[in-house]
């Protein structure tokens, strides 16, 4: 397994909408393993394919450190089937924005439709932290960044931090 380079804010691929995965073959499975290894090495909770340079609708999440999931999960071709529950505001960070954390509103619960490595469709219900991470990663696949969820006033407050990140500096 290899650790891949994580794309940083300002790189155009982060704004591209990802394409559905059409072929689950050995190369794709190795890419998913590399993505998972990259996420673990960076101490992230989730990582989308476009964050490591491929515009494919796939991401990996790992919340085992919080005893929320028993093992890392790979999500392929996710679609939001339902969002419900209260809107919760909580702090989020992103591996593509090193050192930046912001308060973001998201629904407490989400149900997604996805496919597994055998290409079979399944539904996955997530609540709380898992729902937050899943929605964050689906946003990535749609070319949406967590800073897009901020108000103009909130974005204005972090403008200098965003410039530093684009310049390759940690904030």
Phi and psi in degrees as GROMACS dihedral restraints (atoms count N, CA, C in turn):
[ dihedral_restraints ]
;  ai    aj    ak    al  type     phi  dphi    fc
    3     4     5     6     1  -121.0    20    10
    4     5     6     7     1   151.2    20    10
    6     7     8     9     1   -92.3    20    10
    7     8     9    10     1   125.0    20    10
    9    10    11    12     1   -92.1    20    10
   10    11    12    13     1   160.4    20    10
   12    13    14    15     1   -80.6    20    10
   13    14    15    16     1   127.6    20    10
   15    16    17    18     1   -84.7    20    10
   16    17    18    19     1   129.2    20    10
   18    19    20    21     1   -73.9    20    10
   19    20    21    22     1   138.0    20    10
   21    22    23    24     1  -105.8    20    10
   22    23    24    25     1   151.1    20    10
   24    25    26    27     1   -42.5    20    10
   25    26    27    28     1   133.1    20    10
   27    28    29    30     1   108.8    20    10
   28    29    30    31     1   -22.7    20    10
   30    31    32    33     1   -79.3    20    10
   31    32    33    34     1   128.4    20    10
   33    34    35    36     1   -57.8    20    10
   34    35    36    37     1   -32.0    20    10
   36    37    38    39     1   -60.8    20    10
   37    38    39    40     1   -26.1    20    10
   39    40    41    42     1   -68.0    20    10
   40    41    42    43     1   -18.6    20    10
   42    43    44    45     1   -98.3    20    10
   43    44    45    46     1    -1.9    20    10
   45    46    47    48     1   -85.8    20    10
   46    47    48    49     1   141.2    20    10
   48    49    50    51     1   -76.6    20    10
   49    50    51    52     1   134.9    20    10
   51    52    53    54     1   -81.4    20    10
   52    53    54    55     1   153.2    20    10
   54    55    56    57     1   -97.5    20    10
   55    56    57    58     1   147.1    20    10
   57    58    59    60     1   -58.6    20    10
   58    59    60    61     1   146.2    20    10
   60    61    62    63     1   -75.1    20    10
   61    62    63    64     1   123.9    20    10
   63    64    65    66     1  -100.5    20    10
   64    65    66    67     1   -25.8    20    10
   66    67    68    69     1  -137.0    20    10
   67    68    69    70     1   114.9    20    10
   69    70    71    72     1   -98.0    20    10
   70    71    72    73     1    94.1    20    10
   72    73    74    75     1  -119.5    20    10
   73    74    75    76     1  -174.9    20    10
   75    76    77    78     1   -59.5    20    10
   76    77    78    79     1   -39.4    20    10
   78    79    80    81     1   -64.2    20    10
   79    80    81    82     1   -41.0    20    10
   81    82    83    84     1   -67.3    20    10
   82    83    84    85     1   -42.0    20    10
   84    85    86    87     1   -62.8    20    10
   85    86    87    88     1   -40.8    20    10
   87    88    89    90     1   -63.2    20    10
   88    89    90    91     1   -41.4    20    10
   90    91    92    93     1   -58.8    20    10
   91    92    93    94     1   -43.3    20    10
   93    94    95    96     1   -62.6    20    10
   94    95    96    97     1   -40.3    20    10
   96    97    98    99     1   -63.3    20    10
   97    98    99   100     1   -41.5    20    10
   99   100   101   102     1   -64.8    20    10
  100   101   102   103     1   -39.4    20    10
  102   103   104   105     1   -60.4    20    10
  103   104   105   106     1   -46.1    20    10
  105   106   107   108     1   -62.9    20    10
  106   107   108   109     1   -43.4    20    10
  108   109   110   111     1   -61.2    20    10
  109   110   111   112     1   -40.8    20    10
  111   112   113   114     1   -63.4    20    10
  112   113   114   115     1   -45.2    20    10
  114   115   116   117     1   -61.2    20    10
  115   116   117   118     1   -44.5    20    10
  117   118   119   120     1   -65.2    20    10
  118   119   120   121     1   -42.0    20    10
  120   121   122   123     1   -63.7    20    10
  121   122   123   124     1   -32.9    20    10
  123   124   125   126     1   -88.1    20    10
  124   125   126   127     1    -1.5    20    10
  126   127   128   129     1    60.3    20    10
  127   128   129   130     1    40.1    20    10
  129   130   131   132     1   -94.3    20    10
  130   131   132   133     1   166.1    20    10
  132   133   134   135     1   -98.2    20    10
  133   134   135   136     1   -21.3    20    10
  135   136   137   138     1  -157.2    20    10
  136   137   138   139     1   157.6    20    10
  138   139   140   141     1  -153.5    20    10
  139   140   141   142     1   125.3    20    10
  141   142   143   144     1   -95.2    20    10
  142   143   144   145     1   152.7    20    10
  144   145   146   147     1   -57.2    20    10
  145   146   147   148     1   -38.1    20    10
  147   148   149   150     1   -69.8    20    10
  148   149   150   151     1   -17.7    20    10
  150   151   152   153     1   -71.6    20    10
  151   152   153   154     1   -14.5    20    10
  153   154   155   156     1  -121.7    20    10
  154   155   156   157     1    23.3    20    10
  156   157   158   159     1    95.9    20    10
  157   158   159   160     1     7.9    20    10
  159   160   161   162     1  -125.6    20    10
  160   161   162   163     1   126.0    20    10
  162   163   164   165     1   -87.5    20    10
  163   164   165   166     1    65.6    20    10
  165   166   167   168     1  -116.9    20    10
  166   167   168   169     1   145.2    20    10
  168   169   170   171     1   -81.2    20    10
  169   170   171   172     1    79.4    20    10
  171   172   173   174     1  -152.8    20    10
  172   173   174   175     1   145.8    20    10
  174   175   176   177     1  -150.6    20    10
  175   176   177   178     1   165.0    20    10
  177   178   179   180     1  -124.7    20    10
  178   179   180   181     1   145.1    20    10
  180   181   182   183     1  -132.2    20    10
  181   182   183   184     1   150.0    20    10
  183   184   185   186     1  -144.7    20    10
  184   185   186   187     1   108.9    20    10
  186   187   188   189     1  -118.9    20    10
  187   188   189   190     1    24.6    20    10
  189   190   191   192     1   -64.5    20    10
  190   191   192   193     1   -29.5    20    10
  192   193   194   195     1   -65.3    20    10
  193   194   195   196     1   -20.0    20    10
  195   196   197   198     1  -101.8    20    10
  196   197   198   199     1     6.9    20    10
  198   199   200   201     1    56.0    20    10
  199   200   201   202     1    30.6    20    10
  201   202   203   204     1   -93.2    20    10
  202   203   204   205     1   -37.5    20    10
  204   205   206   207     1  -123.8    20    10
  205   206   207   208     1   148.1    20    10
  207   208   209   210     1   -82.0    20    10
  208   209   210   211     1   -19.9    20    10
  210   211   212   213     1  -155.9    20    10
  211   212   213   214     1   160.6    20    10
  213   214   215   216     1   -60.1    20    10
  214   215   216   217     1   151.9    20    10
  216   217   218   219     1  -123.0    20    10
  217   218   219   220     1   144.1    20    10
  219   220   221   222     1  -110.7    20    10
  220   221   222   223     1   129.0    20    10
  222   223   224   225     1  -117.1    20    10
  223   224   225   226     1   124.3    20    10
  225   226   227   228     1  -118.7    20    10
  226   227   228   229     1   133.2    20    10
  228   229   230   231     1    51.5    20    10
  229   230   231   232     1    50.3    20    10
  231   232   233   234     1   -70.5    20    10
  232   233   234   235     1   143.9    20    10
  234   235   236   237     1  -133.1    20    10
  235   236   237   238     1   137.3    20    10
  237   238   239   240     1   -76.1    20    10
  238   239   240   241     1   119.3    20    10
  240   241   242   243     1   -90.4    20    10
  241   242   243   244     1   -35.0    20    10
  243   244   245   246     1  -162.1    20    10
  244   245   246   247     1   142.4    20    10
  246   247   248   249     1  -127.6    20    10
  247   248   249   250     1   133.9    20    10
  249   250   251   252     1  -156.4    20    10
  250   251   252   253     1  -176.1    20    10
  252   253   254   255     1    89.8    20    10
  253   254   255   256     1   174.4    20    10
  255   256   257   258     1   -63.7    20    10
  256   257   258   259     1   156.4    20    10
  258   259   260   261     1   -86.7    20    10
  259   260   261   262     1   125.6    20    10
  261   262   263   264     1  -113.6    20    10
  262   263   264   265     1   135.7    20    10
  264   265   266   267     1  -102.4    20    10
  265   266   267   268     1   125.3    20    10
  267   268   269   270     1  -150.7    20    10
  268   269   270   271     1   161.5    20    10
  270   271   272   273     1   -73.8    20    10
  271   272   273   274     1   136.6    20    10
  273   274   275   276     1  -129.3    20    10
  274   275   276   277     1   148.6    20    10
  276   277   278   279     1  -126.8    20    10
  277   278   279   280     1  -178.1    20    10
  279   280   281   282     1  -157.4    20    10
  280   281   282   283     1   136.7    20    10
  282   283   284   285     1   -63.2    20    10
  283   284   285   286     1   -21.0    20    10
  285   286   287   288     1   -86.0    20    10
  286   287   288   289     1    -1.4    20    10
  288   289   290   291     1  -131.3    20    10
  289   290   291   292     1    69.2    20    10
  291   292   293   294     1   -54.8    20    10
  292   293   294   295     1   123.3    20    10
  294   295   296   297     1    84.8    20    10
  295   296   297   298     1    -2.3    20    10
  297   298   299   300     1  -100.8    20    10
  298   299   300   301     1   128.5    20    10
  300   301   302   303     1  -132.1    20    10
  301   302   303   304     1   136.6    20    10
  303   304   305   306     1  -140.7    20    10
  304   305   306   307     1   154.4    20    10
  306   307   308   309     1   -81.3    20    10
  307   308   309   310     1   123.3    20    10
  309   310   311   312     1  -127.6    20    10
  310   311   312   313     1   139.0    20    10
  312   313   314   315     1   -89.3    20    10
  313   314   315   316     1   133.4    20    10
  315   316   317   318     1  -149.2    20    10
  316   317   318   319     1   154.6    20    10
  318   319   320   321     1   -64.7    20    10
  319   320   321   322     1   149.9    20    10
  321   322   323   324     1   -70.3    20    10
  322   323   324   325     1   -31.8    20    10
  324   325   326   327     1  -129.4    20    10
  325   326   327   328     1   147.9    20    10
  327   328   329   330     1  -148.8    20    10
  328   329   330   331     1   145.5    20    10
  330   331   332   333     1  -118.3    20    10
  331   332   333   334     1   128.1    20    10
  333   334   335   336     1  -119.3    20    10
  334   335   336   337     1   150.1    20    10
  336   337   338   339     1  -102.4    20    10
  337   338   339   340     1   135.0    20    10
  339   340   341   342     1  -148.0    20    10
  340   341   342   343     1   179.1    20    10
  342   343   344   345     1  -123.8    20    10
  343   344   345   346     1   152.5    20    10
  345   346   347   348     1   -93.4    20    10
  346   347   348   349     1  -177.2    20    10
  348   349   350   351     1   -64.9    20    10
  349   350   351   352     1   -17.1    20    10
  351   352   353   354     1   -89.6    20    10
  352   353   354   355     1    -0.4    20    10
  354   355   356   357     1    84.6    20    10
  355   356   357   358     1     5.8    20    10
  357   358   359   360     1   -85.4    20    10
  358   359   360   361     1   137.4    20    10
  360   361   362   363     1   -76.4    20    10
  361   362   363   364     1   143.1    20    10
  363   364   365   366     1  -150.5    20    10
  364   365   366   367     1   164.2    20    10
  366   367   368   369     1  -111.0    20    10
  367   368   369   370     1   144.5    20    10
  369   370   371   372     1  -133.6    20    10
  370   371   372   373     1   119.3    20    10
  372   373   374   375     1   -96.2    20    10
  373   374   375   376     1   135.8    20    10
  375   376   377   378     1  -134.0    20    10
  376   377   378   379     1   146.2    20    10
  378   379   380   381     1  -140.1    20    10
  379   380   381   382     1   150.8    20    10
  381   382   383   384     1    66.1    20    10
  382   383   384   385     1  -129.5    20    10
  384   385   386   387     1   -61.9    20    10
  385   386   387   388     1   -39.4    20    10
  387   388   389   390     1   -62.2    20    10
  388   389   390   391     1   -44.4    20    10
  390   391   392   393     1   -60.2    20    10
  391   392   393   394     1   -42.5    20    10
  393   394   395   396     1   -60.2    20    10
  394   395   396   397     1   -48.0    20    10
  396   397   398   399     1   -66.2    20    10
  397   398   399   400     1   -43.6    20    10
  399   400   401   402     1   -59.6    20    10
  400   401   402   403     1   -46.7    20    10
  402   403   404   405     1   -65.6    20    10
  403   404   405   406     1   -37.4    20    10
  405   406   407   408     1   -60.2    20    10
  406   407   408   409     1   -46.0    20    10
  408   409   410   411     1   -70.4    20    10
  409   410   411   412     1   -37.9    20    10
  411   412   413   414     1   -62.9    20    10
  412   413   414   415     1   -39.1    20    10
  414   415   416   417     1   -55.5    20    10
  415   416   417   418     1   -45.6    20    10
  417   418   419   420     1   -55.1    20    10
  418   419   420   421     1   -45.2    20    10
  420   421   422   423     1   -63.4    20    10
  421   422   423   424     1   -23.3    20    10
  423   424   425   426     1   -94.2    20    10
  424   425   426   427     1     4.8    20    10
  426   427   428   429     1    79.4    20    10
  427   428   429   430     1    15.7    20    10
  429   430   431   432     1  -103.0    20    10
  430   431   432   433     1   133.1    20    10
  432   433   434   435     1  -104.5    20    10
  433   434   435   436     1   155.9    20    10
  435   436   437   438     1   -62.9    20    10
  436   437   438   439     1   -24.8    20    10
  438   439   440   441     1   -70.0    20    10
  439   440   441   442     1   -18.4    20    10
  441   442   443   444     1   -69.2    20    10
  442   443   444   445     1   -16.6    20    10
  444   445   446   447     1   -84.1    20    10
  445   446   447   448     1    -8.7    20    10
  447   448   449   450     1   -81.1    20    10
  448   449   450   451     1   155.1    20    10
  450   451   452   453     1   -73.6    20    10
  451   452   453   454     1   160.9    20    10
  453   454   455   456     1   -55.7    20    10
  454   455   456   457     1   -38.1    20    10
  456   457   458   459     1   -65.2    20    10
  457   458   459   460     1   -42.3    20    10
  459   460   461   462     1   -63.9    20    10
  460   461   462   463     1   -41.7    20    10
  462   463   464   465     1   -64.5    20    10
  463   464   465   466     1   -38.6    20    10
  465   466   467   468     1   -60.8    20    10
  466   467   468   469     1   -36.1    20    10
  468   469   470   471     1   -67.2    20    10
  469   470   471   472     1   -24.6    20    10
  471   472   473   474     1  -108.2    20    10
  472   473   474   475     1    10.0    20    10
  474   475   476   477     1   -52.6    20    10
  475   476   477   478     1   -45.6    20    10
  477   478   479   480     1   -67.0    20    10
  478   479   480   481     1   -35.0    20    10
  480   481   482   483     1   -65.9    20    10
  481   482   483   484     1   -40.7    20    10
  483   484   485   486     1   -63.8    20    10
  484   485   486   487     1   -38.2    20    10
  486   487   488   489     1   -63.0    20    10
  487   488   489   490     1   -41.2    20    10
  489   490   491   492     1   -63.4    20    10
  490   491   492   493     1   -44.0    20    10
  492   493   494   495     1   -61.8    20    10
  493   494   495   496     1   -44.6    20    10
  495   496   497   498     1   -59.3    20    10
  496   497   498   499     1   -31.9    20    10
  498   499   500   501     1   -83.0    20    10
  499   500   501   502     1     1.6    20    10
  501   502   503   504     1    89.5    20    10
  502   503   504   505     1    11.7    20    10
  504   505   506   507     1   -97.5    20    10
  505   506   507   508     1   150.5    20    10
  507   508   509   510     1   -88.6    20    10
  508   509   510   511     1   142.7    20    10
